[in-house]
Amino acid sequence: MSHAGLRLEPDLTQLGTLSKGFDILAIAATFACAIQAQIMVVTIGIPKSQQDRTIQVINSFFLSGLILDLMAAVLAFLTARWLQRLTPDEEFLERNFAAVQHARDSVPSDKGENPCLQQDSLPEPQADGDTEHTILVDRILCAWFAMSLFVPMPLLTMGIFCLIIGTYIFAWTQQAVIVASWMTLAGAGTLPFLVGVFAIGTKHDGKAVENRRKILIRNLSKMQGAW
């Protein structure tokens, strides 16, 4: 199958999109760190002798979230730089992106394998002069390296989760009930929209989801015109 069938036009690169995504993720994580640092000022400055168990729990969530957000920002930047510094000899990464995309868009063969994906799959480690133990170690290392490159988003999610938990504990233990109630109402009111973004699904989830996405795009076009 030709590369044209895999949508490998020079102006459409999955690698560039992925690198840009991690650049944006680094900025988002840095922004989250700034917000976290501003919020934690309300409790982190209390002397240790005056801290009760509740304040210690709040500070634990705030500090943990700050570290997670900070590491997410650093790792996202490093991942983006790693992707940007790939050499021309490593251009097969783009072919594998396209092969995976093509496998999702195509109907699987009777054996459940896509010949295009087999043709452009990542090179397997050769056993010439190597032991099975060495190959196993290489596979474990490569899995670790890949996880290290793609872990910023989970870290950022956990950091924001710690920030939210710490903030709600602070509201319900250190503020008036009316303040905590309104804060909880604000969070609960926006939660359906957050869930809606993740519930949209991808076009690979079936024909119904694909049609829903087309209707959504048309609605977005109308809303953009209204704005």
C-alpha positions as CSV (number, residue, x, y, z in Angstrom):
1,M,0.0,0.0,0.0
2,S,1.4,3.4,-0.9
3,H,2.2,6.1,1.6
4,A,-0.6,8.2,0.1
5,G,-3.1,5.7,1.4
6,L,-1.7,6.4,4.9
7,R,-2.2,10.1,4.6
8,L,1.4,10.9,4.8
9,E,1.2,14.3,3.1
10,P,4.0,16.7,4.3
11,D,1.5,19.2,5.6
12,L,-0.2,16.7,7.8
13,T,2.1,15.3,10.5
14,Q,1.0,13.5,13.6
15,L,4.5,14.2,15.1
16,G,4.1,18.0,14.8
17,T,0.6,17.8,16.3
18,L,1.9,15.7,19.2
19,S,4.8,18.0,19.9
20,K,2.5,21.1,19.9
21,G,0.2,19.3,22.2
22,F,2.9,18.8,24.8
23,D,4.0,22.4,24.4
24,I,0.4,23.5,25.3
25,L,0.4,20.9,28.2
26,A,3.6,22.5,29.6
27,I,2.0,25.9,29.6
28,A,-1.2,24.5,31.2
29,A,0.8,22.8,33.9
30,T,2.8,26.0,34.6
31,F,-0.5,27.9,34.9
32,A,-1.8,25.3,37.3
33,C,1.3,25.6,39.4
34,A,0.8,29.4,39.7
35,I,-2.8,28.9,40.8
36,Q,-1.8,26.3,43.3
37,A,0.9,28.5,44.8
38,Q,-1.6,31.4,45.2
39,I,-4.3,29.3,46.9
40,M,-2.0,27.5,49.3
41,V,-0.8,30.8,50.8
42,V,-4.0,30.8,52.9
43,T,-2.8,27.8,55.0
44,I,0.9,27.2,54.3
45,G,1.9,30.3,56.3
46,I,0.3,29.1,59.5
47,P,3.1,28.3,62.1
48,K,3.5,24.6,62.7
49,S,2.6,24.9,66.4
50,Q,-0.7,26.4,65.4
51,Q,-1.7,23.8,62.8
52,D,-4.3,21.3,63.7
53,R,-4.9,18.0,61.9
54,T,-7.2,19.6,59.3
55,I,-4.7,22.2,58.3
56,Q,-2.0,19.6,58.0
57,V,-4.3,17.5,55.7
58,I,-5.0,20.6,53.6
59,N,-1.3,21.5,53.3
60,S,-0.6,17.9,52.3
61,F,-3.0,18.0,49.4
62,F,-1.8,21.5,48.3
63,L,1.9,20.6,48.5
64,S,1.4,17.3,46.7
65,G,-0.6,18.9,44.0
66,L,2.0,21.6,43.5
67,I,4.8,19.0,43.1
68,L,2.7,17.0,40.6
69,D,1.9,20.1,38.6
70,L,5.5,21.2,38.6
71,M,6.7,17.8,37.4
72,A,4.0,17.7,34.8
73,A,5.2,21.0,33.4
74,V,8.9,19.9,33.3
75,L,8.2,16.5,31.8
76,A,5.8,18.0,29.2
77,F,8.6,20.5,28.1
78,L,11.2,17.7,28.0
79,T,8.8,15.4,25.9
80,A,8.1,18.2,23.5
81,R,11.9,18.9,23.1
82,W,12.5,15.2,22.6
83,L,10.0,15.0,19.8
84,Q,11.3,18.1,18.2
85,R,14.8,16.8,18.1
86,L,14.1,13.5,16.3
87,T,16.5,13.0,13.5
88,P,15.5,12.2,9.8
89,D,16.7,8.6,10.4
90,E,13.8,8.3,12.9
91,E,11.1,9.4,10.5
92,F,9.5,6.0,10.8
93,L,7.7,7.3,13.8
94,E,5.5,9.3,11.5
95,R,4.8,6.2,9.4
96,N,3.8,4.3,12.6
97,F,1.4,7.1,13.6
98,A,-0.2,6.9,10.2
99,A,-0.3,3.1,10.3
100,V,-2.1,3.1,13.6
101,Q,-4.6,5.7,12.4
102,H,-5.2,3.7,9.2
103,A,-5.7,0.5,11.3
104,R,-8.4,2.3,13.3
105,D,-10.1,3.6,10.1
106,S,-10.0,0.3,8.2
107,V,-12.1,-2.8,8.7
108,P,-10.0,-5.5,10.3
109,S,-9.1,-8.5,8.2
110,D,-10.4,-12.0,8.9
111,K,-7.3,-12.7,11.1
112,G,-7.8,-9.5,13.0
113,E,-4.5,-8.1,11.7
114,N,-4.0,-5.2,9.5
115,P,-1.3,-5.8,6.8
116,C,-0.5,-2.1,6.6
117,L,0.1,-2.0,10.3
118,Q,2.3,-5.1,10.0
119,Q,4.3,-3.5,7.2
120,D,5.0,-0.2,9.0
121,S,5.2,-1.6,12.5
122,L,8.1,-0.6,14.8
123,P,11.3,-2.6,14.2
124,E,11.6,-5.5,16.6
125,P,14.9,-6.0,18.5
126,Q,17.1,-8.5,16.8
127,A,18.3,-11.6,18.6
128,D,21.6,-11.9,16.8
129,G,24.3,-12.1,19.4
130,D,21.8,-11.1,22.1
131,T,20.3,-13.2,24.8
132,E,16.6,-13.3,25.6
133,H,17.3,-11.7,28.9
134,T,18.8,-8.7,27.1
135,I,15.8,-8.3,24.8
136,L,13.5,-8.5,27.8
137,V,15.4,-5.8,29.6
138,D,15.3,-3.6,26.4
139,R,11.5,-4.0,26.2
140,I,11.1,-3.1,29.9
141,L,13.4,-0.1,29.4
142,C,11.5,1.0,26.3
143,A,8.2,0.7,28.1
144,W,9.6,2.8,30.9
145,F,10.9,5.4,28.5
146,A,7.6,5.6,26.7
147,M,5.7,6.0,30.0
148,S,8.1,8.7,31.0
149,L,7.4,10.7,27.9
150,F,3.6,10.4,28.1
151,V,3.1,10.7,31.9
152,P,2.7,14.6,32.1
153,M,-1.1,14.5,31.5
154,P,-1.8,12.0,34.3
155,L,0.4,13.9,36.6
156,L,-1.3,17.2,35.8
157,T,-4.7,15.5,36.4
158,M,-3.7,14.2,39.8
159,G,-2.2,17.6,40.7
160,I,-5.4,19.4,39.9
161,F,-7.4,16.7,41.7
162,C,-5.3,17.3,44.9
163,L,-5.9,21.1,44.5
164,I,-9.6,20.6,44.3
165,I,-9.8,18.2,47.3
166,G,-7.6,20.5,49.4
167,T,-9.7,23.5,48.5
168,Y,-13.0,21.8,49.4
169,I,-11.6,20.6,52.7
170,F,-10.5,24.1,53.5
171,A,-13.9,25.5,52.6
172,W,-15.9,23.1,54.7
173,T,-13.6,23.2,57.7
174,Q,-12.3,26.8,57.8
175,Q,-15.0,28.8,56.2
176,A,-18.7,29.5,57.0
177,V,-21.2,27.0,55.8
178,I,-22.7,29.5,53.4
179,V,-19.3,29.9,51.7
180,A,-18.6,26.2,51.5
181,S,-22.2,25.6,50.2
182,W,-21.9,28.2,47.4
183,M,-18.4,26.8,46.5
184,T,-19.8,23.3,46.3
185,L,-22.7,24.5,44.2
186,A,-20.3,26.2,41.8
187,G,-18.3,23.0,41.4
188,A,-21.3,20.8,41.0
189,G,-22.8,23.2,38.5
190,T,-19.8,23.0,36.2
191,L,-19.2,19.3,36.6
192,P,-21.7,18.3,33.9
193,F,-19.9,20.3,31.3
194,L,-16.6,18.7,32.2
195,V,-18.1,15.3,31.9
196,G,-19.7,16.3,28.6
197,V,-16.3,17.0,27.1
198,F,-14.9,13.6,28.0
199,A,-18.2,11.9,26.9
200,I,-18.1,13.1,23.3
201,G,-16.0,10.1,22.2
202,T,-13.9,9.6,19.1
203,K,-15.0,8.7,15.6
204,H,-13.6,5.2,16.2
205,D,-16.3,4.5,18.8
206,G,-18.9,3.6,16.3
207,K,-21.2,5.1,13.6
208,A,-23.5,6.7,16.1
209,V,-20.7,8.6,17.8
210,E,-19.3,9.6,14.4
211,N,-22.7,11.1,13.4
212,R,-23.0,12.8,16.8
213,R,-19.6,14.4,16.3
214,K,-20.7,15.7,12.9
215,I,-23.8,17.3,14.4
216,L,-21.6,18.8,17.2
217,I,-19.2,20.3,14.7
218,R,-22.2,22.0,12.9
219,N,-23.5,23.3,16.2
220,L,-20.0,24.7,17.0
221,S,-19.9,26.5,13.6
222,K,-23.3,28.1,14.4
223,M,-22.2,29.1,17.9
224,Q,-19.0,30.6,16.5
225,G,-20.9,32.8,14.1
226,A,-23.2,33.9,17.0
227,W,-20.1,35.0,19.0
